[in-house]
Amino acid sequence: MSTTLGAPPRARNTLALAGLFAAVFLAMLDAQVVATALPRMVGELGGATSFAWVTTSYLLAGSVSAPVYGKLGDLFGRKRVVLVAIALFVLGSLACALAPTMPLLIAARVLQGIGSGGLFVAVAAIIGELFPGREGARYFAWFSICFAGSSLAGPVVGGVLTDLAGWRSIFGLNVPIGLVAFGVVARFLRLERRRTAAPFDFAGIVVLSGAIVGLTLATPLSASIGAVLLVAFLLIERRAAEPVVPLRLFRSRMFSLSVLASAAAGFVFLGSVNYLALFLQTAGGAGPSEAGLLLLPMTLAVAASSMVAGRIIARTGAYRWAPILSMTLGLAAALAMSTMDETTPLPLVVTYLVVFGAAAGLNMQVLSMAAQQNVARTDLGAVSATVGFLRSLGTTAGLTVFGAVFTNAFTDDSPAGYSSALGGVFLVMLPALAVGLAASLFLPRVSLRRNH
């Protein structure tokens, strides 16, 4: 046996997680990287009326597939599931790089998105399976940094690669890195094998997928259909032998409050990024590249606060302080940002954004980790998928509400008109943050476990 394979479990786990985080970074990067390459894609492939689906199809496929992967991992083992996810992501990336038409590019992005959905859910569940609460906090912090770093690097990487090697290179780069990640995970990740004879909940998967699509598209008709399907899904899950989302999980106060706070965080912190950039470019007078640079301190604050929270939780086992502080800082930042207009000094705007970023980082993975406490290993995938789904649902709701508030308040395209409309967007964050704070305050006062 090789020296590496004979290494202690901690060394093997570290190598396996390095491969997993590399794959997650690529998958999250691809949600952002196409933004600066879209004009070149349209110029070469055409399809100016459908180019938005290059991004939407990827995100939608990931949202729909995530609950499926979570349950498959619980039933059949997470290693094989995450390897399938990496393989689909790499195959989709190769198809994107070779796509000759816009419809085929969109189809390839769907395949990519199906792979990405499995990565996000499986990695969170694998961390929960490999490490007890305190030790897992460190790795959840790195997981958060993957998200923050990829969000920051996406548009820049997309622009640089498109200028240097053409837009196809942004997808082609995933292939060698993804194959290396696949090999590392296949070689070093060791998890319990399992297989159950329980019937798979196909009805639940189909109905939930329809609900996710309807709610994500967020048109009045689709949202109504999505809401009806969501109710139908809950009824199906009550009777399913092996439900995709076991409703019994909601009997746990920690789980229920964690997912509620996570939905509130998705509503505010993820749903507002586009409007922050819009403020900088309209009321603030910054160009696209300048706006990106001005958002850099906020992104760094996300990474820094997430890392600090992970280290403190790993050392002390105390976790409630992080979401409580997150929502409190978020309330302060949102209230401050609601007062911004075209006369607000730029250093003050950046200060507000830094506080907002620190608030976002404090809850990014802490709530996922809290939701995993006191549940069986066989439910970790369902837990991770449910937290992720409700966070995404919160983000969709935030985008819809913010869009409606902005549209109704927008009067003219002057800087004053933009700042007035955007002030309403920031104010509407306050009730959601108050709900998140209330949920966080009622989380159980327990110390995260040192052992499984």
C-alpha positions in Angstrom: 0.0 0.0 0.0 1.3 3.5 -0.8 2.5 5.8 1.9 -0.4 8.2 1.1 -3.1 5.6 1.3 -1.5 4.4 4.5 -1.6 7.9 6.0 -3.7 8.6 9.1 -7.5 9.2 8.5 -7.0 12.9 9.1 -4.5 13.2 6.3 -6.8 11.2 3.9 -9.8 13.4 4.9 -7.8 16.6 4.3 -6.8 15.4 0.8 -10.3 14.3 0.0 -11.8 17.6 1.1 -9.2 19.5 -0.9 -10.5 17.7 -4.0 -14.1 18.4 -3.0 -13.5 22.0 -2.3 -11.8 22.4 -5.7 -14.9 21.0 -7.4 -17.2 23.2 -5.4 -15.1 26.3 -6.2 -15.4 25.5 -9.9 -19.1 24.8 -9.7 -19.8 28.1 -7.8 -17.4 30.0 -10.2 -19.5 28.8 -13.1 -22.6 30.5 -11.7 -20.7 33.9 -12.1 -18.0 33.4 -14.7 -20.3 33.6 -17.8 -21.4 37.2 -16.9 -18.6 38.9 -18.7 -18.4 36.3 -21.5 -22.1 36.5 -22.6 -21.6 39.2 -25.2 -18.9 37.1 -27.0 -21.1 34.0 -26.8 -24.0 35.8 -28.4 -21.7 37.2 -31.0 -20.5 33.8 -32.0 -23.6 31.6 -31.5 -26.4 34.1 -31.9 -29.5 33.6 -29.7 -29.7 37.2 -28.3 -33.3 36.5 -27.1 -32.4 33.4 -25.1 -28.9 34.3 -23.7 -30.3 34.8 -20.2 -30.9 31.1 -20.0 -27.2 30.4 -20.1 -27.2 31.5 -16.5 -30.8 30.6 -15.5 -30.7 27.0 -16.8 -27.5 26.3 -14.7 -29.0 27.7 -11.5 -32.3 26.1 -12.0 -30.9 22.7 -12.7 -28.8 22.9 -9.6 -31.8 23.8 -7.5 -33.9 21.0 -8.8 -31.2 18.3 -8.5 -30.0 19.2 -5.0 -32.7 17.4 -3.0 -32.4 14.3 -5.2 -28.7 14.1 -4.5 -29.2 14.6 -0.8 -31.6 11.7 -0.6 -29.6 9.4 -2.8 -26.5 10.0 -0.6 -28.5 9.1 2.5 -29.8 5.9 0.8 -26.8 4.6 -1.2 -23.7 6.4 0.2 -22.3 9.8 -0.4 -19.0 8.9 -2.0 -20.6 7.4 -5.2 -23.1 10.3 -5.3 -20.5 13.0 -5.2 -18.4 11.2 -7.8 -21.4 11.1 -10.1 -21.9 14.8 -9.5 -18.3 15.7 -10.3 -18.4 13.5 -13.5 -21.6 15.2 -14.7 -20.2 18.6 -14.0 -17.0 17.8 -16.0 -19.0 16.3 -18.8 -21.3 19.3 -18.9 -18.3 21.6 -19.0 -16.8 19.8 -21.9 -20.1 20.0 -23.8 -20.3 23.7 -23.1 -16.8 24.2 -24.5 -17.7 22.4 -27.7 -21.3 23.7 -28.1 -21.9 24.9 -31.7 -25.2 26.6 -31.1 -26.9 28.6 -28.3 -29.6 25.9 -27.7 -26.9 23.2 -27.3 -24.9 25.5 -25.0 -28.0 26.0 -22.8 -28.6 22.2 -22.8 -25.0 21.6 -21.8 -25.4 24.2 -19.0 -28.3 22.1 -17.7 -26.1 19.1 -17.5 -23.4 21.2 -15.7 -26.0 22.5 -13.3 -27.3 19.0 -12.5 -23.7 18.2 -11.4 -23.3 21.4 -9.4 -26.4 20.7 -7.4 -25.0 17.4 -6.1 -21.7 19.0 -5.2 -23.1 21.7 -2.9 -25.4 19.2 -1.0 -23.0 16.3 -0.9 -20.0 18.2 0.4 -22.0 19.7 3.3 -23.3 16.3 4.2 -19.8 14.7 3.9 -18.3 17.2 6.3 -21.1 16.4 8.8 -20.4 12.7 8.4 -16.6 12.9 8.7 -16.4 15.4 11.5 -18.2 16.1 14.8 -19.7 19.6 15.3 -16.7 21.5 16.6 -14.1 20.0 14.2 -16.5 20.4 11.3 -16.8 24.1 12.0 -13.3 24.7 10.6 -14.2 22.9 7.3 -17.5 24.6 7.0 -15.6 27.9 7.2 -13.5 26.8 4.3 -16.6 25.8 2.5 -17.9 29.4 3.0 -14.7 30.8 1.6 -15.1 28.8 -1.5 -18.4 30.5 -2.1 -17.1 34.0 -1.3 -13.9 33.5 -3.3 -15.7 32.2 -6.4 -18.3 35.0 -6.2 -15.4 37.5 -6.2 -13.3 35.8 -8.8 -16.1 34.8 -11.3 -16.5 38.0 -13.3 -12.8 38.7 -13.3 -11.8 35.2 -14.4 -14.5 35.2 -17.0 -13.3 38.5 -18.5 -9.6 37.6 -18.5 -10.0 34.1 -20.0 -12.4 35.4 -22.6 -10.0 38.1 -23.7 -6.9 35.8 -23.7 -8.3 32.5 -25.0 -11.9 33.0 -26.0 -15.1 32.2 -24.1 -14.9 28.5 -24.6 -11.8 28.4 -22.3 -13.9 29.3 -19.2 -15.6 25.9 -19.6 -12.6 24.0 -20.9 -10.5 24.9 -17.8 -13.0 22.9 -15.6 -12.2 19.7 -17.4 -8.6 19.0 -16.2 -9.1 20.5 -12.8 -12.4 18.5 -12.4 -10.7 15.3 -13.5 -8.0 15.8 -10.9 -10.6 16.5 -8.2 -12.5 13.3 -9.2 -9.3 11.2 -8.9 -8.4 12.7 -5.5 -11.9 12.1 -4.1 -12.1 8.6 -5.5 -8.7 7.7 -4.0 -8.9 9.3 -0.6 -12.5 9.7 0.5 -13.6 6.8 2.7 -17.2 6.7 3.9 -19.5 4.1 5.1 -21.1 2.0 2.3 -24.9 1.7 2.5 -27.8 0.5 0.5 -31.4 0.4 1.5 -34.3 -1.6 0.1 -36.8 1.2 0.8 -38.7 2.5 -2.4 -37.4 5.7 -3.8 -39.8 8.7 -3.5 -40.2 9.4 -7.2 -43.5 11.2 -6.8 -42.0 13.5 -4.2 -39.0 14.3 -6.5 -41.2 15.1 -9.5 -43.6 17.3 -7.5 -40.8 19.1 -5.6 -38.9 19.7 -8.9 -42.0 21.3 -10.4 -42.4 23.5 -7.3 -38.8 24.6 -7.4 -39.0 25.5 -11.1 -42.3 27.4 -10.6 -41.0 29.4 -7.6 -37.6 30.1 -9.2 -39.1 31.5 -12.4 -41.2 33.8 -10.2 -43.8 34.9 -12.7 -47.3 35.3 -11.2 -48.5 32.1 -12.9 -45.4 30.0 -12.3 -45.2 31.1 -8.6 -48.9 30.2 -8.1 -48.3 26.7 -9.6 -45.2 26.3 -7.6 -47.0 27.1 -4.4 -49.7 24.6 -5.1 -47.1 21.9 -6.0 -45.3 22.7 -2.7 -48.4 22.0 -0.7 -48.9 18.8 -2.7 -45.3 17.8 -2.0 -45.8 18.1 1.7 -48.9 15.9 1.5 -46.9 13.3 -0.5 -44.0 13.4 2.0 -46.3 12.6 4.9 -47.1 9.2 3.4 -43.8 8.3 1.6 -41.9 5.3 3.0 -38.5 7.1 2.4 -39.4 10.8 1.8 -37.0 13.2 0.1 -37.5 15.6 3.0 -38.4 13.7 6.1 -41.0 15.9 7.8 -40.1 14.4 11.2 -36.9 16.5 11.0 -39.0 19.6 11.8 -39.9 18.2 15.2 -36.3 19.3 16.2 -36.3 22.9 17.4 -32.7 23.3 16.3 -33.4 22.1 12.8 -36.6 24.1 12.3 -35.2 27.3 13.6 -31.9 26.8 11.6 -33.8 26.4 8.3 -36.0 29.4 9.1 -33.0 31.6 9.9 -31.3 30.2 6.7 -34.3 31.2 4.6 -34.2 34.7 6.1 -30.4 34.9 5.3 -31.0 33.9 1.7 -33.7 36.5 1.3 -31.5 39.3 2.5 -27.8 38.5 1.9 -28.0 36.7 -1.4 -31.0 38.4 -2.9 -29.5 41.9 -2.4 -26.1 41.7 -4.2 -27.4 42.9 -7.5 -29.0 45.9 -5.9 -25.8 46.8 -4.1 -24.0 46.8 -7.4 -26.8 48.9 -9.0 -26.5 51.5 -6.3 -22.8 51.9 -6.8 -23.2 52.3 -10.6 -26.2 54.7 -10.5 -26.3 56.7 -7.3 -22.6 56.2 -6.7 -21.5 57.0 -10.3 -19.0 54.0 -10.5 -18.4 52.1 -13.7 -18.8 48.3 -13.8 -15.1 47.6 -13.0 -15.1 50.2 -10.3 -18.2 48.8 -8.8 -16.6 45.4 -8.7 -13.6 46.8 -6.9 -15.8 48.6 -4.4 -17.6 45.4 -3.6 -14.2 43.7 -2.9 -14.0 44.8 0.7 -17.5 43.4 1.3 -16.5 40.0 -0.2 -13.3 39.9 1.9 -15.5 40.7 5.0 -17.6 37.6 4.2 -14.6 35.4 4.0 -13.0 36.8 7.1 -16.0 36.7 9.4 -16.8 33.1 8.2 -13.3 32.0 9.0 -13.3 33.7 12.4 -16.7 32.2 13.3 -15.4 28.7 12.3 -12.4 28.9 14.5 -14.3 30.2 17.5 -17.0 27.6 17.2 -14.3 24.9 16.8 -12.6 26.0 20.0 -15.6 26.7 22.2 -18.5 24.7 20.8 -20.7 27.8 21.2 -22.6 28.6 18.0 -25.7 30.7 18.8 -23.7 33.9 18.9 -22.8 33.8 15.2 -26.3 33.9 13.7 -27.5 36.3 16.4 -24.6 38.7 15.7 -25.1 38.1 11.9 -28.8 39.3 12.0 -28.0 42.2 14.4 -25.2 43.5 12.2 -27.4 42.9 9.2 -30.2 45.0 10.7 -27.7 47.8 11.5 -26.2 47.7 8.0 -29.6 47.6 6.1 -30.9 50.5 8.2 -27.8 52.5 7.4 -27.9 51.6 3.7 -31.5 52.8 3.5 -30.2 56.3 4.2 -27.7 56.3 1.4 -28.1 58.6 -1.6 -26.0 60.2 -4.3 -24.4 62.6 -1.6 -23.2 59.8 0.7 -19.4 59.8 0.9 -17.9 56.7 -0.8 -15.8 55.7 2.2 -19.0 55.6 4.3 -20.8 53.5 1.7 -17.9 51.0 1.7 -18.0 50.9 5.5 -21.7 49.9 5.4 -20.9 47.3 2.8 -18.2 45.8 5.0 -20.5 45.5 7.9 -23.1 43.9 5.7 -20.5 41.4 4.3 -19.4 40.5 7.9 -23.0 39.8 8.8 -23.4 37.6 5.7 -20.3 35.5 6.5 -21.3 34.9 10.1 -24.3 32.8 9.1 -23.2 31.3 5.8 -22.5 27.7 7.0 -23.1 28.0 10.7 -26.8 27.4 10.2 -26.2 24.3 8.0 -23.9 22.9 10.7 -26.4 23.6 13.5 -29.2 21.9 11.5 -27.0 18.8 11.3 -26.7 18.4 15.1 -28.6 15.6 16.7 -29.8 14.0 13.5 -28.8 10.5 12.3 -26.1 10.1 9.8 -28.6 8.6 7.4 -30.4 12.0 7.3 -27.5 14.3 6.7 -28.1 14.5 3.0 -31.8 15.4 3.5 -30.8 18.0 6.1 -28.2 19.6 3.9 -30.6 19.6 0.9 -33.5 21.1 3.0 -31.3 23.9 4.4 -30.0 24.7 0.9 -33.4 24.5 -0.7 -35.0 26.9 1.8 -32.1 29.3 1.5 -32.5 29.3 -2.2 -36.3 29.7 -1.8 -35.5 32.7 0.4 -33.2 34.1 -2.2 -35.9 33.8 -4.9 -38.4 35.5 -2.7 -35.9 38.3 -2.0 -35.3 38.9 -5.6 -39.0 39.0 -6.3 -39.8 41.3 -3.5 -36.9 43.6 -4.1 -37.7 43.8 -7.7 -41.3 44.7 -7.0 -40.3 47.4 -4.4 -37.7 48.9 -6.7 -40.0 49.0 -9.8 -42.9 50.5 -7.8 -40.7 53.2 -6.3 -38.6 54.0 -9.4 -39.6 57.4 -10.8 -36.8 58.5 -13.2 -33.3 57.4 -14.2 -31.5 60.2 -12.3 -29.1 59.3 -9.4 -31.7 60.7 -7.0 -34.4 58.5 -8.5 -32.2 55.4 -8.2 -31.2 56.1 -4.6 -34.8 56.7 -3.6 -36.0 53.5 -5.1 -33.1 51.5 -3.6 -33.7 52.9 -0.2 -37.0 51.1 -0.2 -35.2 47.9 -1.1 -32.9 48.2 1.9 -35.8 49.0 4.2 -37.7 45.9 3.2 -34.8 43.8 4.4 -35.5 44.7 8.0 -38.6 42.5 8.6 -36.7 39.5 7.2 -33.7 40.2 9.3 -36.0 40.6 12.4 -37.4 37.1 11.7 -33.9 35.7 11.3 -32.9 37.3 14.6 -35.9 35.9 16.4 -35.2 32.4 15.1 -31.5 32.7 16.1 -32.4 33.9 19.6 -34.6 30.8 20.2 -32.0 28.3 19.0 -31.1 25.8 21.8 -28.4 26.8 24.1 -26.2 23.7 23.6 -22.5 23.2 22.9 -21.7 21.5 19.6 -20.5 18.0 20.1 -16.8 17.0 20.2 -17.5 13.5 18.9 -20.0 11.9 16.6 
